[in-house]
Amino acid sequence: MLVKYWMKYTVFYLKQYHAQKVFNNEDCMNSQKLHDIFAWQKLLRHAKIMDSPEKHLRNLIKDKDRLEKFSLYGADIFYDFSRQRVDEKCMDLLFELAETRQLKHRFKCMTDGEKVNITENRAALHTASRSFSDESVFVDNIDVMPEIRKVRDDIKEFASKVHEKKITGSTGKPFNHVVVIGIGGSYLGSEFVSNALYAYADKGIQIHYLSNVDIHNFGRVASCIDPETTIWIVISKSYTTAETMANANLAVSFMKDRGLDPAKHFVTVTSKGSPGDSSCGSILRSFHMFDFIGGRYSVTSAVGGVPLSLVLGYDRFERFLKGAEEMDNHAKSAPLHENLPLVAAMIGIWNNNFMGYQHQAIIPYASPLHRLAPHIQQLYMESNGKSVTDDGDILDEHTGVILFGEPGTNAQHSFFQLAHQGRAFPIDFIGAIRPQYEQYDCKSKGVTNYQELWANFIAQPMALAVGKKDKDRAKRFSGNRPSSTILLNDLSPESMGRILAFYEAKTVFEAFVWGINPFDQFGVELGKTMASGIRNEIAKKNEKSSHSFEGINPIAKFYLDALFSGKLKQK
Amino acid sequence: MLVKYWMKYTVFYLKQYHAQKVFNNEDCMNSQKLHDIFAWQKLLRHAKIMDSPEKHLRNLIKDKDRLEKFSLYGADIFYDFSRQRVDEKCMDLLFELAETRQLKHRFKCMTDGEKVNITENRAALHTASRSFSDESVFVDNIDVMPEIRKVRDDIKEFASKVHEKKITGSTGKPFNHVVVIGIGGSYLGSEFVSNALYAYADKGIQIHYLSNVDIHNFGRVASCIDPETTIWIVISKSYTTAETMANANLAVSFMKDRGLDPAKHFVTVTSKGSPGDSSCGSILRSFHMFDFIGGRYSVTSAVGGVPLSLVLGYDRFERFLKGAEEMDNHAKSAPLHENLPLVAAMIGIWNNNFMGYQHQAIIPYASPLHRLAPHIQQLYMESNGKSVTDDGDILDEHTGVILFGEPGTNAQHSFFQLAHQGRAFPIDFIGAIRPQYEQYDCKSKGVTNYQELWANFIAQPMALAVGKKDKDRAKRFSGNRPSSTILLNDLSPESMGRILAFYEAKTVFEAFVWGINPFDQFGVELGKTMASGIRNEIAKKNEKSSHSFEGINPIAKFYLDALFSGKLKQK
């Protein structure tokens, strides 16, 4: 076992070394150490200046052109960084750094199909999954676009047949429940979008997520569905993810127990030729995913496409893709100074590496976005929670921050006490001009509920920035707490695509500055390996109740004994 | 207006000064500065020692008695801090600090009804709300227990009448939807518990939360309920909370539009004599809350009691209270060294003020606890996001950390990449020996799904602690990442009460170390005041469309113009 493991990793290592060399030749990498970069050094010095009292936000925003100078409009999104702790000089230096690190060039390498995921020797082509242009994108000299288009057509055809009741369950009833079985990147994106576009879900199909291997997740889903009218979508690239397989097995036996034929109720989204591909098993249909799209970047592929098209209709899923494509094109083509995700990324680097903030909150003043933060938390923290550069060097600088968030105004009544008077953390406020529900216009205190929401959305960034003096120290607000405000026209499918692609591009731009690989996730491997060892111990005990867990770590043994005894022992 | 505001605050200030003096006399306060405390200084020195390689967790846990020495059992909870970066010396110093800061004495002051909320001159008696002892608790020489018992009896009677269909809606149909209208502490606790005990919700009543003033929250709730069979519970102590009032107004007009009599469908939880008290309006029933229980500590009062008793039955709500009471008694009576929430608080202080961690994650390996982290996020960050001591001094030390979390294994597939290979943050892992659903025992790889969950629950803290060497730096794990493991016997109502009271006690113990007031929240006031100014502007514009927002801050003006124009202007 160990030898096999060792060999697998040696092969990986060699491949990686090769990829690295190729990639170096392509000039898509940055070998210079961050602290040797002149702009980086100047930024370190400038950070001290920005800490001085005259650079307090309450002074900076006195400039009546502040908003004009520190905001951007692109891809139908307005990005306002006027309440960030930056001045012109600071932005100039950040752009100098962005140029030195060739951010736009690296982004182009990515969208062109270069193997920017060097440790795994893969391309990273989530942008291709929403491309509607006629252009080819080559990976290993093969144009990937025809396959991508085919998958989209398959989804469209399948979803419409389900909606037209041409495809039904094994008892002939039309489907009205969808359960997505998938974890991490296989469901967080869909969960965000299906919640965000709930108001558009008019196909009579309810969606549920079975992500956690925890039996409670299954129990709750099982209590909400009608098995006869349920489609299960099993999503796993390799079709070996432990949690997903355990849940899929349970779901299959659950359906069989009820006399329902799994072949009429299960759909898979997986790699061509994986054990879950339709050619290998008896399932209703399978849709392909590709090794050049990682889980956390996959909501615009079949991973999001199949469930979202069932719930919202394929047309709305396509509108969502087109919004994302619009932002991709902006990120690719807009000049440095006008590039929303690039500027946002440089602000992220500034707050993190120069101002020393270790966190970032996302606070949408739009309830439908209530699962945006968990999705971006995964996207960003799994992409940028790294310590090693593309060159294999240990970075001296901090990389990804801790990202969290809840919708406003809820967050105001939760952790905003700390945001105002405790440890400061940067915030992205997000708002939309037009709500999805326009029919409720009842007024309180002279304003509608949506206007009340907006009063808060406008007030909070300002309160955080300017603060307030007070003789009573308990009522004093130090202010100078940075935030950006992101404004959308509406909460349409297109806007969801734009905001998604904005955060995706921001994430990879930050990675490019640090010179890390935002597409691998070796950090999850150790826990998996150890869990596998524990699982074997449990399986042995299941087989032979006399198995005693001797020889394993005493702490682990304690927990295994507790699990099997069914009760805590008093110490 | 300004004068009124100023006067109100001056009166407050004077009251506060008085309260402070009284409280000083009572010897319940700590006036000594933290950095002048000998134990604090020794801890600062000891932190350097704990940073040395021989104190790496992979070495510390080699001690075969590590778990025995660094774990506790109490109130039917097991608390394991063997994977925290502490040694015996460190714990001794932390206990010395706890003694110096009189934590247990202050906790007793709190449960005895002293006015520990000195800035507001109030007691903090959430513990009384779940007391079933015969003892009196006096505030201003009045025993508060009879009122508390009466509210519990009222809830019991009301809930059983609803379940017996003796109380019905205005068209005579029995109730099967409950909508809680309340924000922050008025719903987060109920939301946590109603989700945690979903498997027990057998009364045929679905619960929904209308917290956000965002119209999308209302729109979504409205699309899920049957108005004829819906009870709305409006929760607000003062009955003036802007969001809650706006939502309540909308709900009333929504019911009237459908020909339903609000007096048969609305219940309030509010202070005696508030505008929402039944004596003041035509509502079905009202239940009282008290000024000595703050929102974030109120789930064991009528705030949680009314909705939870409707959904789960009063008996289960009482079992939940009794679990909380058990933990309160433990926190009050267990010696320092055996006191779970106190030790957990000291570990919190250690990680924050001495090891420099700015975050804390809560990762329950139990899906029903998926809203525990948002609730504790509010409880903890609103309580401890302060910078001023009870004496009115600005603290030099950091107070509350950023708290966040998602259930495992989901979190493993989300942000655990960063937890293992990025910026380290302490984690509370929470598990339960027995699941709520025991009927699913289908096995994958020789283990049930619940055992698979446990394999991960056992593996993750160990992987984080020990790390792994690897020639390939991208696959190297530095380890030494601290965590605690909290083990419950089950996910019963009692266990939920225990874990809730554990975090409440931990929160106030940390506050007592810093000498801050965990019961006020002046930090939310500035945003409210500013929102009120913006609201007035919007109301003026609603009234007179020629109102032009001149004279207000140009950034705010930009957003107001955008809202009213209905569209972003291209720059």
HADDOCK unambig.tbl for C-alpha pairs under 7 A between the chains (distance, minus, plus):
assign (segid A and resid 64 and name CA) (segid B and resid 554 and name CA) 6.78 0.50 0.50
assign (segid A and resid 67 and name CA) (segid B and resid 555 and name CA) 6.17 0.50 0.50
assign (segid A and resid 73 and name CA) (segid B and resid 570 and name CA) 6.47 0.50 0.50
assign (segid A and resid 73 and name CA) (segid B and resid 571 and name CA) 6.22 0.50 0.50
assign (segid A and resid 183 and name CA) (segid B and resid 410 and name CA) 6.43 0.50 0.50
assign (segid A and resid 183 and name CA) (segid B and resid 413 and name CA) 6.61 0.50 0.50
assign (segid A and resid 184 and name CA) (segid B and resid 410 and name CA) 6.20 0.50 0.50
assign (segid A and resid 184 and name CA) (segid B and resid 413 and name CA) 4.48 0.50 0.50
assign (segid A and resid 184 and name CA) (segid B and resid 414 and name CA) 5.39 0.50 0.50
assign (segid A and resid 211 and name CA) (segid B and resid 410 and name CA) 6.85 0.50 0.50
assign (segid A and resid 212 and name CA) (segid B and resid 409 and name CA) 5.98 0.50 0.50
assign (segid A and resid 212 and name CA) (segid B and resid 410 and name CA) 5.78 0.50 0.50
assign (segid A and resid 213 and name CA) (segid B and resid 449 and name CA) 5.63 0.50 0.50
assign (segid A and resid 213 and name CA) (segid B and resid 450 and name CA) 6.98 0.50 0.50
assign (segid A and resid 213 and name CA) (segid B and resid 452 and name CA) 6.99 0.50 0.50
assign (segid A and resid 213 and name CA) (segid B and resid 453 and name CA) 5.91 0.50 0.50
assign (segid A and resid 214 and name CA) (segid B and resid 366 and name CA) 6.51 0.50 0.50
assign (segid A and resid 214 and name CA) (segid B and resid 367 and name CA) 6.43 0.50 0.50
assign (segid A and resid 214 and name CA) (segid B and resid 449 and name CA) 6.24 0.50 0.50
assign (segid A and resid 214 and name CA) (segid B and resid 450 and name CA) 5.49 0.50 0.50
assign (segid A and resid 214 and name CA) (segid B and resid 453 and name CA) 5.62 0.50 0.50
assign (segid A and resid 215 and name CA) (segid B and resid 437 and name CA) 6.87 0.50 0.50
assign (segid A and resid 215 and name CA) (segid B and resid 449 and name CA) 5.97 0.50 0.50
assign (segid A and resid 215 and name CA) (segid B and resid 450 and name CA) 5.55 0.50 0.50
assign (segid A and resid 216 and name CA) (segid B and resid 367 and name CA) 5.96 0.50 0.50
assign (segid A and resid 216 and name CA) (segid B and resid 368 and name CA) 6.62 0.50 0.50
assign (segid A and resid 216 and name CA) (segid B and resid 436 and name CA) 6.95 0.50 0.50
assign (segid A and resid 216 and name CA) (segid B and resid 437 and name CA) 6.46 0.50 0.50
assign (segid A and resid 217 and name CA) (segid B and resid 367 and name CA) 6.08 0.50 0.50
assign (segid A and resid 219 and name CA) (segid B and resid 437 and name CA) 6.49 0.50 0.50
assign (segid A and resid 246 and name CA) (segid B and resid 444 and name CA) 5.45 0.50 0.50
assign (segid A and resid 246 and name CA) (segid B and resid 449 and name CA) 6.21 0.50 0.50
assign (segid A and resid 250 and name CA) (segid B and resid 442 and name CA) 6.12 0.50 0.50
assign (segid A and resid 366 and name CA) (segid B and resid 214 and name CA) 6.52 0.50 0.50
assign (segid A and resid 367 and name CA) (segid B and resid 214 and name CA) 6.43 0.50 0.50
assign (segid A and resid 367 and name CA) (segid B and resid 216 and name CA) 5.96 0.50 0.50
assign (segid A and resid 367 and name CA) (segid B and resid 217 and name CA) 6.10 0.50 0.50
assign (segid A and resid 368 and name CA) (segid B and resid 216 and name CA) 6.62 0.50 0.50
assign (segid A and resid 377 and name CA) (segid B and resid 415 and name CA) 6.64 0.50 0.50
assign (segid A and resid 378 and name CA) (segid B and resid 414 and name CA) 4.24 0.50 0.50
assign (segid A and resid 378 and name CA) (segid B and resid 415 and name CA) 5.20 0.50 0.50
assign (segid A and resid 381 and name CA) (segid B and resid 415 and name CA) 5.14 0.50 0.50
assign (segid A and resid 381 and name CA) (segid B and resid 417 and name CA) 6.97 0.50 0.50
assign (segid A and resid 381 and name CA) (segid B and resid 418 and name CA) 5.65 0.50 0.50
assign (segid A and resid 382 and name CA) (segid B and resid 414 and name CA) 6.25 0.50 0.50
assign (segid A and resid 382 and name CA) (segid B and resid 415 and name CA) 5.31 0.50 0.50
assign (segid A and resid 382 and name CA) (segid B and resid 417 and name CA) 5.07 0.50 0.50
assign (segid A and resid 382 and name CA) (segid B and resid 418 and name CA) 6.00 0.50 0.50
assign (segid A and resid 385 and name CA) (segid B and resid 417 and name CA) 5.91 0.50 0.50
assign (segid A and resid 385 and name CA) (segid B and resid 418 and name CA) 3.76 0.50 0.50
assign (segid A and resid 385 and name CA) (segid B and resid 421 and name CA) 6.16 0.50 0.50
assign (segid A and resid 385 and name CA) (segid B and resid 422 and name CA) 4.28 0.50 0.50
assign (segid A and resid 385 and name CA) (segid B and resid 423 and name CA) 7.00 0.50 0.50
assign (segid A and resid 386 and name CA) (segid B and resid 418 and name CA) 6.44 0.50 0.50
assign (segid A and resid 386 and name CA) (segid B and resid 421 and name CA) 5.38 0.50 0.50
assign (segid A and resid 386 and name CA) (segid B and resid 422 and name CA) 4.84 0.50 0.50
assign (segid A and resid 387 and name CA) (segid B and resid 421 and name CA) 6.23 0.50 0.50
assign (segid A and resid 387 and name CA) (segid B and resid 422 and name CA) 5.85 0.50 0.50
assign (segid A and resid 388 and name CA) (segid B and resid 473 and name CA) 6.73 0.50 0.50
assign (segid A and resid 388 and name CA) (segid B and resid 474 and name CA) 5.87 0.50 0.50
assign (segid A and resid 392 and name CA) (segid B and resid 473 and name CA) 6.10 0.50 0.50
assign (segid A and resid 392 and name CA) (segid B and resid 474 and name CA) 6.76 0.50 0.50
assign (segid A and resid 399 and name CA) (segid B and resid 422 and name CA) 6.98 0.50 0.50
assign (segid A and resid 404 and name CA) (segid B and resid 404 and name CA) 6.75 0.50 0.50
assign (segid A and resid 409 and name CA) (segid B and resid 212 and name CA) 5.98 0.50 0.50
assign (segid A and resid 410 and name CA) (segid B and resid 183 and name CA) 6.43 0.50 0.50
assign (segid A and resid 410 and name CA) (segid B and resid 184 and name CA) 6.20 0.50 0.50
assign (segid A and resid 410 and name CA) (segid B and resid 211 and name CA) 6.85 0.50 0.50
assign (segid A and resid 410 and name CA) (segid B and resid 212 and name CA) 5.78 0.50 0.50
assign (segid A and resid 412 and name CA) (segid B and resid 524 and name CA) 6.97 0.50 0.50
assign (segid A and resid 413 and name CA) (segid B and resid 183 and name CA) 6.60 0.50 0.50
assign (segid A and resid 413 and name CA) (segid B and resid 184 and name CA) 4.49 0.50 0.50
assign (segid A and resid 414 and name CA) (segid B and resid 184 and name CA) 5.41 0.50 0.50
assign (segid A and resid 414 and name CA) (segid B and resid 378 and name CA) 4.24 0.50 0.50
assign (segid A and resid 414 and name CA) (segid B and resid 382 and name CA) 6.25 0.50 0.50
assign (segid A and resid 415 and name CA) (segid B and resid 377 and name CA) 6.64 0.50 0.50
assign (segid A and resid 415 and name CA) (segid B and resid 378 and name CA) 5.20 0.50 0.50
assign (segid A and resid 415 and name CA) (segid B and resid 381 and name CA) 5.13 0.50 0.50
assign (segid A and resid 415 and name CA) (segid B and resid 382 and name CA) 5.31 0.50 0.50
assign (segid A and resid 416 and name CA) (segid B and resid 524 and name CA) 6.58 0.50 0.50
assign (segid A and resid 417 and name CA) (segid B and resid 381 and name CA) 6.95 0.50 0.50
assign (segid A and resid 417 and name CA) (segid B and resid 382 and name CA) 5.06 0.50 0.50
assign (segid A and resid 417 and name CA) (segid B and resid 385 and name CA) 5.89 0.50 0.50
assign (segid A and resid 417 and name CA) (segid B and resid 521 and name CA) 6.18 0.50 0.50
assign (segid A and resid 417 and name CA) (segid B and resid 523 and name CA) 4.59 0.50 0.50
assign (segid A and resid 417 and name CA) (segid B and resid 524 and name CA) 5.38 0.50 0.50
assign (segid A and resid 418 and name CA) (segid B and resid 381 and name CA) 5.64 0.50 0.50
assign (segid A and resid 418 and name CA) (segid B and resid 382 and name CA) 6.00 0.50 0.50
assign (segid A and resid 418 and name CA) (segid B and resid 385 and name CA) 3.75 0.50 0.50
assign (segid A and resid 418 and name CA) (segid B and resid 386 and name CA) 6.43 0.50 0.50
assign (segid A and resid 420 and name CA) (segid B and resid 523 and name CA) 5.59 0.50 0.50
assign (segid A and resid 421 and name CA) (segid B and resid 385 and name CA) 6.16 0.50 0.50
assign (segid A and resid 421 and name CA) (segid B and resid 386 and name CA) 5.37 0.50 0.50
assign (segid A and resid 421 and name CA) (segid B and resid 387 and name CA) 6.23 0.50 0.50
assign (segid A and resid 421 and name CA) (segid B and resid 523 and name CA) 5.60 0.50 0.50
assign (segid A and resid 422 and name CA) (segid B and resid 385 and name CA) 4.28 0.50 0.50
assign (segid A and resid 422 and name CA) (segid B and resid 386 and name CA) 4.83 0.50 0.50
assign (segid A and resid 422 and name CA) (segid B and resid 387 and name CA) 5.84 0.50 0.50
assign (segid A and resid 422 and name CA) (segid B and resid 399 and name CA) 6.94 0.50 0.50
assign (segid A and resid 433 and name CA) (segid B and resid 562 and name CA) 6.90 0.50 0.50
assign (segid A and resid 433 and name CA) (segid B and resid 563 and name CA) 5.43 0.50 0.50
assign (segid A and resid 433 and name CA) (segid B and resid 566 and name CA) 5.96 0.50 0.50
assign (segid A and resid 433 and name CA) (segid B and resid 567 and name CA) 6.60 0.50 0.50
assign (segid A and resid 434 and name CA) (segid B and resid 566 and name CA) 6.40 0.50 0.50
assign (segid A and resid 436 and name CA) (segid B and resid 216 and name CA) 6.96 0.50 0.50
assign (segid A and resid 437 and name CA) (segid B and resid 215 and name CA) 6.87 0.50 0.50
assign (segid A and resid 437 and name CA) (segid B and resid 216 and name CA) 6.45 0.50 0.50
assign (segid A and resid 437 and name CA) (segid B and resid 219 and name CA) 6.49 0.50 0.50
assign (segid A and resid 442 and name CA) (segid B and resid 250 and name CA) 6.15 0.50 0.50
assign (segid A and resid 444 and name CA) (segid B and resid 246 and name CA) 5.46 0.50 0.50
assign (segid A and resid 446 and name CA) (segid B and resid 539 and name CA) 4.80 0.50 0.50
assign (segid A and resid 447 and name CA) (segid B and resid 538 and name CA) 6.68 0.50 0.50
assign (segid A and resid 447 and name CA) (segid B and resid 539 and name CA) 5.43 0.50 0.50
assign (segid A and resid 449 and name CA) (segid B and resid 213 and name CA) 5.64 0.50 0.50
assign (segid A and resid 449 and name CA) (segid B and resid 214 and name CA) 6.23 0.50 0.50
assign (segid A and resid 449 and name CA) (segid B and resid 215 and name CA) 5.97 0.50 0.50
assign (segid A and resid 449 and name CA) (segid B and resid 246 and name CA) 6.23 0.50 0.50
assign (segid A and resid 450 and name CA) (segid B and resid 213 and name CA) 6.98 0.50 0.50
assign (segid A and resid 450 and name CA) (segid B and resid 214 and name CA) 5.48 0.50 0.50
assign (segid A and resid 450 and name CA) (segid B and resid 215 and name CA) 5.54 0.50 0.50
assign (segid A and resid 452 and name CA) (segid B and resid 213 and name CA) 6.97 0.50 0.50
assign (segid A and resid 452 and name CA) (segid B and resid 535 and name CA) 6.53 0.50 0.50
assign (segid A and resid 453 and name CA) (segid B and resid 213 and name CA) 5.91 0.50 0.50
assign (segid A and resid 453 and name CA) (segid B and resid 214 and name CA) 5.63 0.50 0.50
assign (segid A and resid 455 and name CA) (segid B and resid 531 and name CA) 4.99 0.50 0.50
assign (segid A and resid 455 and name CA) (segid B and resid 534 and name CA) 5.27 0.50 0.50
assign (segid A and resid 455 and name CA) (segid B and resid 535 and name CA) 5.35 0.50 0.50
assign (segid A and resid 456 and name CA) (segid B and resid 531 and name CA) 4.99 0.50 0.50
assign (segid A and resid 458 and name CA) (segid B and resid 556 and name CA) 6.22 0.50 0.50
assign (segid A and resid 458 and name CA) (segid B and resid 559 and name CA) 6.99 0.50 0.50
assign (segid A and resid 459 and name CA) (segid B and resid 527 and name CA) 5.95 0.50 0.50
assign (segid A and resid 459 and name CA) (segid B and resid 530 and name CA) 5.38 0.50 0.50
assign (segid A and resid 459 and name CA) (segid B and resid 531 and name CA) 4.96 0.50 0.50
assign (segid A and resid 460 and name CA) (segid B and resid 527 and name CA) 5.35 0.50 0.50
assign (segid A and resid 463 and name CA) (segid B and resid 526 and name CA) 6.31 0.50 0.50
assign (segid A and resid 463 and name CA) (segid B and resid 527 and name CA) 5.53 0.50 0.50
assign (segid A and resid 463 and name CA) (segid B and resid 530 and name CA) 7.00 0.50 0.50
assign (segid A and resid 473 and name CA) (segid B and resid 388 and name CA) 6.71 0.50 0.50
assign (segid A and resid 473 and name CA) (segid B and resid 392 and name CA) 6.10 0.50 0.50
assign (segid A and resid 474 and name CA) (segid B and resid 388 and name CA) 5.86 0.50 0.50
assign (segid A and resid 474 and name CA) (segid B and resid 392 and name CA) 6.74 0.50 0.50
assign (segid A and resid 474 and name CA) (segid B and resid 522 and name CA) 6.91 0.50 0.50
assign (segid A and resid 475 and name CA) (segid B and resid 522 and name CA) 5.82 0.50 0.50
assign (segid A and resid 475 and name CA) (segid B and resid 523 and name CA) 6.93 0.50 0.50
assign (segid A and resid 489 and name CA) (segid B and resid 567 and name CA) 5.81 0.50 0.50
assign (segid A and resid 489 and name CA) (segid B and resid 568 and name CA) 6.09 0.50 0.50
assign (segid A and resid 521 and name CA) (segid B and resid 417 and name CA) 6.18 0.50 0.50
assign (segid A and resid 522 and name CA) (segid B and resid 474 and name CA) 6.90 0.50 0.50
assign (segid A and resid 522 and name CA) (segid B and resid 475 and name CA) 5.81 0.50 0.50
assign (segid A and resid 523 and name CA) (segid B and resid 417 and name CA) 4.60 0.50 0.50
assign (segid A and resid 523 and name CA) (segid B and resid 420 and name CA) 5.59 0.50 0.50
assign (segid A and resid 523 and name CA) (segid B and resid 421 and name CA) 5.60 0.50 0.50
assign (segid A and resid 523 and name CA) (segid B and resid 475 and name CA) 6.92 0.50 0.50
assign (segid A and resid 524 and name CA) (segid B and resid 412 and name CA) 6.97 0.50 0.50
assign (segid A and resid 524 and name CA) (segid B and resid 416 and name CA) 6.58 0.50 0.50
assign (segid A and resid 524 and name CA) (segid B and resid 417 and name CA) 5.37 0.50 0.50
assign (segid A and resid 526 and name CA) (segid B and resid 463 and name CA) 6.32 0.50 0.50
assign (segid A and resid 527 and name CA) (segid B and resid 459 and name CA) 5.96 0.50 0.50
assign (segid A and resid 527 and name CA) (segid B and resid 460 and name CA) 5.36 0.50 0.50
assign (segid A and resid 527 and name CA) (segid B and resid 463 and name CA) 5.53 0.50 0.50
assign (segid A and resid 530 and name CA) (segid B and resid 459 and name CA) 5.37 0.50 0.50
assign (segid A and resid 531 and name CA) (segid B and resid 455 and name CA) 4.98 0.50 0.50
assign (segid A and resid 531 and name CA) (segid B and resid 456 and name CA) 4.98 0.50 0.50
assign (segid A and resid 531 and name CA) (segid B and resid 459 and name CA) 4.96 0.50 0.50
assign (segid A and resid 534 and name CA) (segid B and resid 455 and name CA) 5.26 0.50 0.50
assign (segid A and resid 535 and name CA) (segid B and resid 447 and name CA) 7.00 0.50 0.50
assign (segid A and resid 535 and name CA) (segid B and resid 452 and name CA) 6.49 0.50 0.50
assign (segid A and resid 535 and name CA) (segid B and resid 455 and name CA) 5.33 0.50 0.50
assign (segid A and resid 538 and name CA) (segid B and resid 447 and name CA) 6.67 0.50 0.50
assign (segid A and resid 539 and name CA) (segid B and resid 446 and name CA) 4.80 0.50 0.50
assign (segid A and resid 539 and name CA) (segid B and resid 447 and name CA) 5.43 0.50 0.50
assign (segid A and resid 554 and name CA) (segid B and resid 64 and name CA) 6.79 0.50 0.50
assign (segid A and resid 555 and name CA) (segid B and resid 67 and name CA) 6.17 0.50 0.50
assign (segid A and resid 556 and name CA) (segid B and resid 458 and name CA) 6.22 0.50 0.50
assign (segid A and resid 559 and name CA) (segid B and resid 458 and name CA) 6.99 0.50 0.50
assign (segid A and resid 562 and name CA) (segid B and resid 433 and name CA) 6.90 0.50 0.50
assign (segid A and resid 563 and name CA) (segid B and resid 433 and name CA) 5.41 0.50 0.50
assign (segid A and resid 566 and name CA) (segid B and resid 433 and name CA) 5.95 0.50 0.50
assign (segid A and resid 566 and name CA) (segid B and resid 434 and name CA) 6.38 0.50 0.50
assign (segid A and resid 567 and name CA) (segid B and resid 433 and name CA) 6.61 0.50 0.50
assign (segid A and resid 567 and name CA) (segid B and resid 489 and name CA) 5.82 0.50 0.50
assign (segid A and resid 568 and name CA) (segid B and resid 489 and name CA) 6.09 0.50 0.50
assign (segid A and resid 570 and name CA) (segid B and resid 73 and name CA) 6.48 0.50 0.50
assign (segid A and resid 571 and name CA) (segid B and resid 73 and name CA) 6.20 0.50 0.50
